[in-house]
């Protein structure tokens, strides 16, 4: 047995760091409101960068505000083994979404320092700018610009509702870095995260070995019929847009269920016109969020629900206009890196399962540049993007131990 097989992180220290960061932007219900590029974001960045420097890491910032903290390895020219996530939050966010990935990576570095372990490759911790996309769009802005998916100049010009730009706010909070965005090699990328769903908790697993991220397609559907008086208009002569919509929504739900276990479909937005108690609805606009782990599955679901729309519209004498809003293809993580996560989990004796992420993460864009893998731990009730978001310290420690050993396997150590 290698001496490093017995190395473990300090779970209490990890928890303490999470709770300290959670005080920056803390809300009354126990959550966090720390929107990207606000004064609170600056305060959070300053706190974590202070911890980086205390751990002996060299900190650099690129032009989109992404932060990289490097621990040197024996081979200074080797591409770093990187881990990280984000620290910006939703308006009513929790203490662990994103923050756990950054501070778990920091805890790995602190543990290496405690044990005097030198790695062959450098090890880096990354903080990606504006993952949530709440104040500025698009989501995953920093990692997307880093990967060349988004144009840097365009991203710096993006504005919030008050007309303030990303570029001006980066300068204002002191995180408009000098390093060129994307001019930064990555040998491998790991991201630890709470699951943000209920599967691990429901199955009694402590660690999720993430094999990929579901593809996503968003649509807006406008169903048009005819408003008419609710009393004088007989049922068989109505062109009720809401009845048509209800049938489509029910059908969309059945389609996703038929593509289990990876099919997902959600209608989260609904707008009825004229929205009056005694008027047959003449127009309804609604959204469809459709997800699947495979492109073939997404294609099949889309084909089925488009056919359903046409069928329902014909039967109800309405029309259905469909607009594409957004498309993200499924991401498959690197098999070798995923295997290293699975091996670390097995070595450590944690109950685990393979899982596909239903939510997007910075790892999606990093996977375009380097071998990438993710580690999930349970969150209470599967609740996230919510002030009551919670996770058990022992689960967070377990995921961090997996991260430590997977990174060591990739970075090389005595």
C-alpha positions, -999 to +999 in steps of 0.1 A: +000+000+000+013+035-009+017+058+020-007+084+004-035+058+004-041+067+041-042+105+035-076+121+044-088+157+044-098+177+074-136+176+073-140+201+102-117+226+084-136+222+052-169+228+070-155+258+088-144+274+055-178+268+040-196+284+069-172+314+069-178+320+032-216+316+038-215+347+061-207+368+031-241+377+018-259+356+044-297+358+044-322+355+072-333+320+062-298+306+063-290+310+026-267+333+006-273+362-018-239+370-034-246+379-070-218+381-096-195+412-096-213+429-067-196+442-036-204+410-018-189+390-047-157+410-042-158+403-005-162+366-011-134+366-037-111+385-013-118+361+015-110+330-006-080+345-023-067+353+012-070+316+020-052+307-012-023+330-004-021+316+032-018+281+016+012+293-004-006+294-037+002+319-065-030+337-076-036+350-111-068+365-126-078+366-162-097+393-182-131+378-175-123+376-137-116+339-135-092+332-106-065+305-107-045+296-076-014+274-083+005+250-061+038+241-079+047+206-089+081+190-096+075+196-134+069+233-137+061+229-174+034+203-169-002+213-174-019+216-140-044+193-126-072+217-118-103+216-096-128+243-088-163+258-094-179+292-086-188+313-056-215+336-071-250+326-060-286+328-070-307+357-055-320+333-029-291+308-030-276+283-007-243+278+011-230+249-009-238+253-046-205+261-063-189+271-031-183+234-021-163+228-053-140+257-047-134+250-010-131+213-015-103+220-039-087+243-014-090+217+013-071+192-011-043+217-013-042+223+025-041+186+030-012+182+006+006+210+025-001+193+059+014+160+047+043+176+028+032+159-004+048+171-037+030+163-069+046+158-103+022+182-120+011+216-106-023+216-088-046+245-093-079+258-078-102+277-101-130+301-094-151+307-125-169+341-130-207+343-131-217+307-134-252+314-122-260+339-149-285+357-126-272+393-129-255+389-163-263+365-191-253+339-203-249+313-175-214+298-171-199+330-185-164+327-172-158+291-181-175+296-215-152+326-223-122+306-211-131+277-234-137+300-264-174+293-265-182+330-258-164+360-273-146+378-245-153+413-259-189+405-262-191+391-226-174+422-212-201+444-228-230+424-214-251+446-190-274+440-160-308+456-156-292+488-144-271+491-175-238+483-157-214+462-179-194+431-169-162+449-179-169+480-158-180+460-128-149+437-129-128+469-128-149+484-100-145+454-077-108+449-086-110+416-105-104+427-141-073+406-145-044+410-169-041+374-180-054+365-214-087+345-211-081+309-222-043+312-225-039+288-197-033+251-202-053+225-182-041+189-179-073+176-162-103+192-145-123+180-116-154+196-101-170+185-068-206+196-063-237+189-043-261+169-065-289+195-066-313+166-069-327+138-047-312+107-064-282+100-041-303+106-010-331+085-023-308+056-031-287+059+001-254+066-018-228+090-004-210+097-036-221+101-072-196+093-099-207+117-126-204+103-161-218+133-180-243+161-181-277+160-198-284+179-229-310+206-227-334+221-251-357+251-243-387+260-264-414+287-262-448+275-276-476+299-285-510+282-289-536+304-307-573+299-307-602+323-303-613+342-273-651+340-269-677+344-243-678+315-218-716+314-217-729+316-253-701+295-269-710+258-270-682+234-261-680+218-296-676+252-313-648+265-291-612+271-301-599+269-265-561+276-264-558+265-228-575+232-234-551+226-262-522+236-240-533+213-212-533+183-235-498+192-248-484+196-213-499+162-202-484+147-233-450+162-228-450+147-193-459+113-207-432+115-233-405+123-208-417+094-185-415+071-215-378+079-219-369+070-184-346+071-166-329+100-183-358+118-198-369+151-182-396+176-193-409+206-175-434+234-182-424+261-158-439+292-174-475+297-185-492+329-197-529+329-206-547+356-225-570+373-219-569+356-185-605+363-175-629+341-156-657+343-182-637+342-214-626+312-234-588+316-236-576+326-271-539+325-266-515+307-243-477+310-242-457+284-223-422+271-220-408+235-223-375+225-207-365+191-221-334+171-211-318+138-218-284+122-213-281+113-250-286+133-282-307+104-297-330+105-267-334+143-270-341+140-307-367+113-301-384+133-274-385+164-295-399+146-325-426+130-304-437+163-288-437+183-320-459+156-335-481+158-304-485+196-308-497+192-344-521+165-335-536+184-305-538+217-325-557+199-353-581+182-328-589+215-310-589+238-341-560+258-327-525+264-339-492+259-322-461+280-330-428+267-316-397+288-311-363+274-301-348+293-272-317+274-263-299+241-270-270+224-252-259+190-264-252+163-238-216+162-224-198+129-218-169+131-194-135+115-200-138+078-193-103+076-178-109+105-154-143+092-145-127+058-138-102+075-115-131+090-095-148+056-093-116+039-082-110+065-055-145+061-042-141+023-041-107+026-024-122+048+003-152+025+008-180+049+002-214+037-011-216+052-046-233+051-079-228+064-114-250+094-121-257+119-149-261+155-140-294+171-149-280+206-143-253+225-162-219+232-146-186+249-155-173+213-162-194+213-194-171+239-210-139+226-194-146+192-210-140+208-244-105+216-234-092+188-211-102+154-196-129+163-171-149+145-143-173+155-115-180+142-080-215+146-065-225+144-028-261+144-016-281+175-006-310+173+018-342+167+000-325+173-033-331+210-027-308+236-043-310+272-056-328+278-024-319+294+009-327+261+028-302+241+007-283+218+030-257+190+030-242+169+058-206+175+068-197+138+066-209+137+030-190+168+020-159+153+037-164+121+018-166+138-016-136+159-008-116+127+001-126+113-033-115+145-050-081+144-031-073+108-042-085+113-078-064+144-081-034+127-066-038+098-091-037+122-120-011+147-107+013+120-095+028+119-060+053+099-040 
